Amino acid sequence: MRRGIVLTVAMLACLLSACALNPPRIVSISPSREGTDVATNQAISISFDRPMNHDSVEKRFQLSPALTECVGSRNCRFAWTGNTLMFIHTHVNFQLSTAYTVAMHSGYADADGQQNTLEHSWRFTTEGRPLLTSVDPSDGAGSVAPDRNIILSFNRAMRADTMRAAVQLSPDTPFVLRTRPGGDASQYEIIPLSVLQSNQPYTVSIDRPLDAHDNALDRRVQIHFRTGALSLSRKVGYLVGQREQPAFAVGIVDPHADSFLARATPKIVYRLSGQSQQDAILSFDWAPEGRRLALVQASRNAASGAILIVDVSSGAVVSPGISGSQVYWSVDGTIVYLKDGSLRRFRPSTLNDVALTDPADGRVAGPVALSPDGRSVAYSTVDALGLNHLWIMNLDLRSRYRPAGLDDPADRPAWSPNGTKLAFRRITAGGPELWIYDLSASGASAYRRGGPLDITAAAWLSDNSTLFAATGVGETATLYRVNIFSAGEAGGVVKVTGGKEAPNGSTPNTPAYDRRVSFTGQVGDLPQIFVMNGDGSRPQQLTEWEADYPYTGTSPNWNPAG
């Protein structure tokens, strides 16, 4: 009996002292026990098996070493989600590469007052500083292509806003910074807006950017490399402008996607100088070797201006003292240009400049088409009634003739790559049409009708039987693929724009070495450069308007260097 009384008293004493017969238990913790490489801004969470007395738990939580900056700071606080306690320390990071101990001292209780009388503790170790793990091109690299991009790789995600402020390319070169699509922001690509100077040393400086956990690189890092010669082989040149403004630069874009971004990264190869900000570039063409440009620089809103010759690699500019509205560089090295309604021919090697046409014979209207061998030029003149007439001129003899039997008005010529055929717009009684004149045939067999297309421009593929013809302007512009030998049959004339990837198309241009066509497409109210395969498939947008690259693209022109 006495023993029973003693046991009853002991049980009552246990209840009165909140001795738990079923104490609350910790079921999960984060960071985990002996965890490593823990993010310095990671919250600590402790989950219990039941609702807890919040005050009893928070008073028994201890972190060692303590975060001294938490004292009196609202950035450090406790928060509860269900049965889980979280210690949040916003903007007060753990120390780097430091071992921390979390303790839950005995006496924390559940919502019913049941206590856990055991001591609990565990350790974790925080991450080290962020590191720049690799750079491509590497430090000390030589012969780096001046049009290539620079890839920075870190051991963890970096904050984009601090990266933009921390990275510098010198000599001072404007650039945009991009992360890998779908990546974790641990890699960035530096994309210079202009091609770098050839055979020049460059330095990439990275001045202590912050990682995603607000930790800085431990020091300023510099990477040095030297560029080599610039190659523009198989790239598309184009005119660069701003919204509703004329062109101020010539750009290039590689139709092959950049491997890092999986998209094209256009660059500027020549821009008007600061003293010429009110000028515009009206026209440009590549030299036969693909290393120089001829371009027309005119005052804003002017119809013509000075013709300049630019060495793209060195940036050297020569003004030969000629002017015009359109410029074309022939394969024989001479420059043919349009000035005040007349065609002229300039030889850069001798500075000889001669007139090819007489205004008395009619005002020449562009576009002008130089034959692939450089011996002939096709163009149209406007008569007193405003009608266009197509002409072919032998440049050396300066003798001209109309295609035999062509009495209708005609213009907008385009040579086939082998120089035997000439596509043009013919104004018939039934309206404008695409026609092809075969210089190797005679009589009626010399002409083929391409269809009822009011073409604005045309460009041939290297097979000499397929051409791309553009009609309309702006958002209504349409691109057609025409097989000249089956134009009157089903599938002979195919509309290749109008879809989501290429809603419209104008100013087609093709190279002799590639079965693709570049063209201008209107995206919203902005023109941009596109490319598609020679069969009209896989249209791709190569340039686009972006906040940090707010440019338009027009007049694509493939570099002749294959």
C-alpha positions in Angstrom: 0.0 0.0 0.0 2.8 2.4 0.9 4.5 1.5 -2.4 1.4 2.4 -4.4 1.1 5.8 -2.6 4.8 6.6 -3.4 4.2 5.7 -7.1 1.1 7.9 -7.3 2.9 10.8 -5.8 5.8 10.4 -8.2 3.4 10.4 -11.2 1.7 13.5 -9.9 5.1 15.2 -9.4 6.0 14.4 -13.0 2.8 15.8 -14.3 3.2 18.9 -12.1 6.7 19.4 -13.4 5.6 18.9 -17.0 7.7 15.7 -17.3 6.8 14.5 -20.9 5.7 11.0 -21.3 5.6 11.7 -25.1 8.1 14.5 -25.7 8.1 16.5 -29.0 10.7 15.3 -31.5 12.8 16.9 -34.2 12.0 15.1 -37.5 14.2 17.1 -40.0 16.8 19.8 -40.2 18.4 22.0 -42.9 21.3 22.4 -43.5 21.8 18.7 -42.8 24.1 17.2 -40.2 27.7 17.6 -41.3 26.5 19.3 -44.5 29.2 21.0 -46.6 29.3 23.8 -49.1 26.2 25.3 -47.5 25.1 28.6 -49.1 26.0 31.5 -46.9 22.5 33.0 -47.2 20.6 29.7 -46.5 18.0 29.8 -43.8 18.2 27.3 -41.0 15.0 25.2 -40.6 14.0 22.7 -37.9 10.8 20.6 -38.3 9.0 19.1 -35.4 6.5 16.2 -35.3 3.7 18.4 -33.8 2.6 22.0 -33.2 5.1 23.7 -30.9 5.2 26.4 -28.3 7.0 28.9 -30.5 8.5 31.0 -27.6 9.9 27.9 -25.9 11.6 26.8 -29.1 13.0 30.2 -30.1 14.5 30.8 -26.7 16.4 27.5 -26.8 17.8 27.9 -30.4 21.5 28.8 -30.5 23.9 29.3 -33.5 27.6 29.2 -32.9 29.5 31.3 -33.9 26.8 33.9 -33.6 26.0 36.3 -36.4 27.0 39.5 -34.7 25.4 41.7 -37.3 22.0 40.2 -36.4 22.0 42.0 -33.0 19.3 44.6 -33.2 18.7 43.9 -36.9 15.3 43.2 -38.4 17.1 41.2 -41.1 17.4 38.3 -38.7 14.2 36.8 -37.3 12.3 33.6 -36.7 9.5 32.5 -38.9 7.1 29.5 -38.6 5.5 27.5 -41.3 3.3 24.9 -39.8 5.5 22.8 -37.4 8.7 24.2 -38.9 10.9 26.9 -37.4 13.0 28.9 -39.7 15.9 31.2 -38.8 16.1 33.8 -41.5 19.1 36.1 -41.8 18.5 38.3 -44.9 21.5 40.4 -45.9 23.5 39.0 -43.0 25.5 36.1 -44.4 27.3 33.3 -42.7 31.0 33.5 -42.9 32.6 31.8 -45.9 34.3 28.4 -45.3 33.2 28.3 -41.7 31.9 25.5 -39.4 28.7 26.4 -37.6 26.9 24.5 -34.8 23.1 24.7 -34.3 21.8 23.7 -30.9 18.4 23.1 -29.5 18.8 23.2 -25.8 16.6 21.1 -23.5 13.2 22.3 -22.4 11.5 23.2 -25.6 7.9 22.3 -25.5 5.0 21.5 -27.7 1.7 23.4 -27.7 0.4 21.2 -24.8 3.4 22.0 -22.7 5.2 18.6 -23.0 8.9 19.2 -22.9 11.9 17.6 -24.5 14.7 17.4 -21.9 17.5 16.3 -24.2 20.2 18.5 -25.8 20.3 18.5 -29.6 23.1 19.9 -31.8 24.6 19.4 -35.3 27.3 21.0 -37.5 27.5 22.2 -41.0 30.2 24.0 -43.1 29.6 26.9 -45.4 30.7 27.4 -49.0 34.0 29.0 -50.0 34.3 32.2 -52.2 33.0 32.2 -55.7 35.7 31.4 -58.3 36.3 32.2 -61.9 37.0 28.7 -63.1 37.7 29.3 -66.8 37.8 31.9 -69.6 37.5 31.3 -73.3 39.8 32.5 -74.9 42.2 31.7 -72.1 44.6 34.0 -70.5 47.6 34.6 -72.8 45.8 33.4 -75.9 46.9 34.7 -79.3 45.4 35.0 -82.8 41.9 35.3 -81.3 39.3 36.0 -84.0 38.3 39.7 -83.6 34.6 38.8 -84.1 34.4 36.1 -81.5 32.8 36.3 -78.1 34.3 35.7 -74.6 32.9 33.1 -72.2 33.3 33.4 -68.4 32.6 30.4 -66.3 32.2 30.5 -62.5 31.8 27.7 -60.0 28.3 29.0 -59.1 25.6 31.3 -60.2 26.5 35.0 -60.2 24.2 38.0 -59.8 23.7 39.5 -63.3 23.4 43.1 -62.0 26.8 42.9 -60.3 28.4 41.2 -63.3 27.4 44.1 -65.6 29.1 46.6 -63.3 32.2 44.4 -62.6 33.2 43.4 -66.2 35.3 45.6 -68.4 36.9 45.1 -71.8 39.8 47.3 -72.6 40.7 49.0 -74.8 37.3 50.3 -74.0 34.8 48.4 -76.1 31.0 48.5 -75.6 29.5 45.0 -75.1 26.4 43.2 -73.9 26.5 40.4 -71.3 24.4 37.3 -71.7 23.8 34.1 -69.6 23.4 30.7 -71.2 19.8 30.1 -72.0 18.4 27.6 -69.5 21.6 27.7 -67.5 22.1 28.5 -63.8 23.8 31.9 -64.4 27.2 30.4 -63.6 28.3 31.2 -67.2 28.3 34.5 -69.0 29.2 35.5 -72.6 30.7 38.9 -73.3 29.5 40.0 -76.8 31.3 43.1 -78.1 28.9 45.3 -80.1 31.7 45.9 -82.7 34.4 43.6 -84.0 37.6 44.0 -82.1 40.7 45.6 -83.7 42.9 43.1 -85.5 46.3 42.2 -84.0 45.7 44.1 -80.8 46.1 43.2 -77.1 42.9 43.1 -75.0 42.2 42.8 -71.3 39.1 41.5 -69.6 38.8 42.8 -66.1 36.4 41.3 -63.5 36.2 43.4 -60.4 34.7 41.4 -57.5 31.1 40.6 -58.7 28.7 38.9 -56.3 27.4 35.4 -56.5 23.8 34.6 -56.0 24.4 34.4 -52.3 26.0 37.9 -52.2 29.6 36.7 -51.8 32.3 38.5 -53.8 35.2 37.1 -55.7 38.2 37.5 -53.4 40.1 39.8 -55.8 40.1 41.6 -59.1 40.8 39.2 -62.0 42.3 40.1 -65.3 42.6 38.0 -68.5 44.8 39.0 -71.4 44.6 37.9 -75.0 45.6 39.2 -78.4 43.5 39.2 -81.6 44.6 37.9 -84.9 43.4 38.8 -88.4 39.7 39.4 -89.1 37.9 37.0 -91.4 34.5 37.9 -92.7 34.1 34.7 -94.7 30.5 33.5 -95.2 29.0 36.3 -93.0 26.1 38.6 -93.9 26.7 42.3 -94.0 23.8 44.7 -93.5 22.9 48.3 -92.7 22.4 49.1 -89.0 20.0 51.7 -87.9 17.9 52.8 -84.9 14.1 53.0 -84.7 12.7 55.2 -87.4 16.3 56.5 -88.1 18.5 56.0 -91.1 21.5 53.6 -91.1 24.5 54.8 -89.1 26.7 51.6 -89.4 27.5 48.5 -91.3 27.1 45.3 -89.4 27.9 41.6 -89.9 26.2 38.5 -88.6 27.2 34.9 -88.8 24.2 32.8 -90.0 25.5 30.0 -87.9 24.3 30.3 -84.4 26.7 31.1 -81.5 27.2 27.8 -79.6 26.8 29.4 -76.2 23.5 31.3 -76.9 22.2 29.1 -79.7 21.5 32.3 -81.6 23.3 34.7 -83.8 25.3 37.6 -82.3 25.6 40.5 -84.8 28.4 43.0 -84.6 29.3 46.4 -86.2 32.2 46.5 -88.5 32.0 50.2 -89.3 30.1 53.1 -87.9 29.9 56.8 -88.6 32.2 58.8 -86.4 31.1 61.1 -83.6 31.4 64.1 -85.9 29.0 62.5 -88.4 26.1 61.6 -86.1 23.8 63.6 -88.3 24.8 61.7 -91.4 23.4 58.4 -92.8 24.7 55.5 -94.8 22.6 55.1 -98.0 24.3 52.1 -99.7 27.2 49.7 -99.3 28.9 46.9 -101.1 31.9 44.5 -100.4 35.1 44.6 -102.3 35.7 41.3 -104.3 38.2 40.1 -101.6 35.7 40.7 -98.9 38.0 42.9 -96.7 36.9 46.3 -97.7 33.7 48.2 -98.1 32.5 50.9 -100.4 29.7 53.0 -98.9 27.7 56.2 -99.5 27.8 58.6 -96.5 25.3 61.4 -96.9 23.9 64.2 -94.8 20.7 63.3 -93.0 17.7 63.3 -95.5 20.1 63.9 -98.5 19.7 61.7 -101.6 23.4 61.3 -102.2 26.8 61.8 -100.5 30.4 61.0 -100.5 31.6 57.5 -101.4 34.1 56.1 -98.9 36.4 53.0 -99.0 36.8 51.3 -95.7 39.4 48.7 -94.7 37.3 46.7 -92.2 40.3 45.1 -90.4 42.2 48.3 -89.7 39.3 50.8 -89.8 41.2 53.0 -92.3 38.9 55.1 -94.3 39.8 56.6 -97.8 37.7 59.3 -99.5 38.5 59.1 -103.2 36.6 62.3 -104.0 33.6 60.8 -105.7 29.9 60.9 -104.6 26.6 59.3 -105.5 23.5 57.6 -104.2 24.2 53.9 -104.8 27.5 52.1 -105.0 28.5 48.6 -106.4 31.9 47.0 -106.3 32.6 44.9 -109.4 34.5 41.6 -109.4 37.1 43.3 -111.6 38.0 45.7 -108.8 36.2 48.8 -110.2 33.4 50.7 -108.5 30.2 51.4 -110.4 28.0 54.1 -108.8 24.9 56.0 -109.5 25.1 59.8 -109.4 22.4 62.3 -110.4 20.7 59.7 -112.6 23.9 58.7 -114.4 26.1 55.6 -114.0 29.8 56.2 -113.5 32.8 53.9 -113.1 35.8 54.5 -110.8 39.1 52.6 -110.7 40.6 52.7 -107.1 44.0 51.6 -108.5 44.3 54.5 -110.9 41.7 57.0 -109.5 40.3 57.1 -113.0 36.6 58.1 -113.0 34.4 58.0 -116.2 30.8 58.4 -117.0 29.1 55.3 -118.4 25.7 56.9 -119.3 24.6 60.2 -120.7 21.6 61.9 -118.9 20.3 62.8 -122.4 19.7 59.0 -122.9 17.5 58.8 -119.9 17.9 59.0 -116.1 19.2 55.8 -114.6 17.0 54.3 -111.9 18.3 51.7 -109.4 18.8 49.0 -108.6 21.8 48.3 -110.9 23.0 44.8 -111.5 26.7 44.0 -112.2 27.3 40.7 -114.1 29.2 38.0 -112.2 32.3 38.4 -114.5 32.3 42.2 -114.1 32.1 42.9 -117.8 28.5 44.0 -118.1 26.0 46.0 -116.1 22.2 45.8 -116.4 20.1 48.9 -115.5 17.0 50.8 -116.4 16.4 54.3 -117.5 13.3 56.5 -117.2 12.0 58.2 -120.3 10.1 61.4 -120.7 6.8 59.6 -120.0 8.1 58.1 -116.8 8.5 54.6 -118.3 11.5 52.4 -117.4 13.5 50.6 -120.1 16.0 47.8 -119.5 19.5 48.0 -120.8 22.6 45.9 -120.8 26.0 47.6 -121.2 29.4 46.3 -121.9 31.5 48.2 -119.4 34.8 48.2 -121.3 33.3 49.3 -124.6 30.6 51.4 -123.0 28.1 50.1 -125.6 24.6 49.4 -124.5 21.6 47.4 -126.0 18.1 46.4 -125.0 17.3 42.7 -124.7 16.2 41.6 -128.2 12.4 41.8 -128.6 11.7 43.5 -125.3 9.5 46.4 -126.0 7.6 46.6 -122.8 8.8 48.8 -119.9 11.2 46.8 -117.7 13.4 47.3 -114.6 14.9 45.8 -111.4 17.4 43.4 -113.1 19.2 40.5 -111.3 21.9 38.4 -112.9 22.1 34.6 -112.5 25.5 33.4 -111.0 26.8 32.1 -114.4 25.9 35.4 -116.1 23.7 33.8 -118.8 20.3 34.9 -117.5 18.7 38.1 -116.3 15.6 38.3 -114.1 13.7 41.5 -114.3 10.2 43.1 -113.8 8.2 43.5 -117.0 5.3 45.9 -117.2 2.8 44.1 -119.5 -0.7 45.0 -120.5 -1.9 42.7 -117.8 0.2 44.2 -115.1 3.7 43.8 -113.7 5.3 40.3 -114.1 8.6 38.5 -113.3 10.5 37.5 -116.5 13.8 35.9 -117.3 15.9 36.7 -120.3 18.4 34.0 -121.4 21.3 35.6 -123.1 22.5 32.3 -124.5 19.2 31.7 -126.4 17.5 33.6 -129.2 14.1 34.6 -130.4 11.1 33.6 -128.3 13.0 30.9 -126.5 15.2 33.6 -124.9 12.3 34.6 -122.5 10.6 32.8 -119.7 7.7 34.1 -117.7 8.2 33.7 -114.0 4.7 34.7 -112.9 2.5 37.7 -112.2 4.8 39.1 -109.5 5.4 42.8 -109.1 8.9 42.3 -107.9 10.9 44.8 -105.9 14.1 42.7 -106.0 15.3 39.3 -106.9 18.3 37.1 -106.1 19.5 33.8 -107.7 20.7 30.6 -106.1 23.9 29.1 -107.3 22.0 26.5 -109.4 21.2 29.2 -112.0 17.6 27.9 -112.1 16.1 29.1 -108.8 15.6 32.6 -107.6 13.9 34.4 -104.8 11.7 37.3 -105.7 10.3 39.9 -103.3 7.1 41.8 -103.7 5.5 44.6 -101.6 7.1 46.6 -98.8 7.2 46.5 -95.0 4.8 44.2 -93.3 3.1 43.4 -96.6 6.4 42.3 -98.3 6.4 38.7 -99.5 9.2 36.4 -100.7 8.6 33.8 -103.4 10.8 30.9 -104.5 10.7 30.5 -108.2 12.0 27.7 -110.4 12.3 29.4 -113.7 11.9 26.1 -115.7 8.6 25.2 -114.0 7.3 28.6 -113.0 4.0 27.8 -114.8 3.5 24.5 -113.1 2.3 23.5 -109.7 5.1 24.2 -107.2 7.1 26.3 -109.6 6.3 29.5 -107.7 6.1 29.0 -103.9 5.4 31.7 -101.3 8.1 31.1 -98.6 7.1 33.9 -96.1 4.0 34.5 -94.2 4.5 32.1 -91.3 5.3 32.7 -87.7 9.1 32.4 -88.2 9.2 34.7 -91.2 6.0 36.8 -91.5 7.3 38.8 -94.5 10.4 39.3 -96.6 12.1 41.8 -98.9 15.6 42.6 -100.3 16.7 39.0 -100.8 20.5 38.4 -101.2 22.3 35.2 -101.9 26.0 34.2 -102.0 27.8 32.2 -104.7 29.1 29.6 -102.2 26.0 28.8 -100.1 22.5 27.6 -100.9 20.8 30.0 -98.5 19.1 33.4 -98.9 19.2 36.3 -96.5 16.5 38.9 -96.5 14.9 41.7 -94.5 11.9 40.9 -92.4 9.6 43.3 -90.6 9.2 42.3 -87.0 6.5 44.5 -85.6 7.5 47.9 -86.9 11.2 47.2 -87.1 13.2 45.6 -90.0 15.6 42.8 -89.1 17.8 40.4 -90.9 16.7 36.8 -91.6 18.1 33.8 -93.4 16.5 30.6 -94.8 17.5 27.5 -96.7 17.5 27.5 -100.5 14.3 25.4 -100.5 12.5 28.0 -98.4 12.8 25.9 -95.2 14.0 26.9 -91.7 13.7 30.7 -91.7 15.7 32.1 -88.8 15.9 35.7 -87.5 19.5 36.7 -87.2 19.2 40.2 -85.7 16.7 41.5 -83.2 15.8 44.7 -81.3 16.8 44.4 -77.6 17.0 47.0 -74.9 20.8 46.7 -74.8 21.1 46.3 -78.6 18.4 48.6 -79.9 19.1 48.4 -83.6 17.4 47.6 -86.9 18.8 45.7 -89.8 18.3 46.2 -93.6 19.9 45.6 -97.0 21.6 42.2 -96.3 24.7 41.6 -98.4 26.7 38.4 -98.1 30.4 38.8 -97.9 31.9 37.4 -101.2 34.8 35.6 -99.4 33.8 31.9 -99.4 
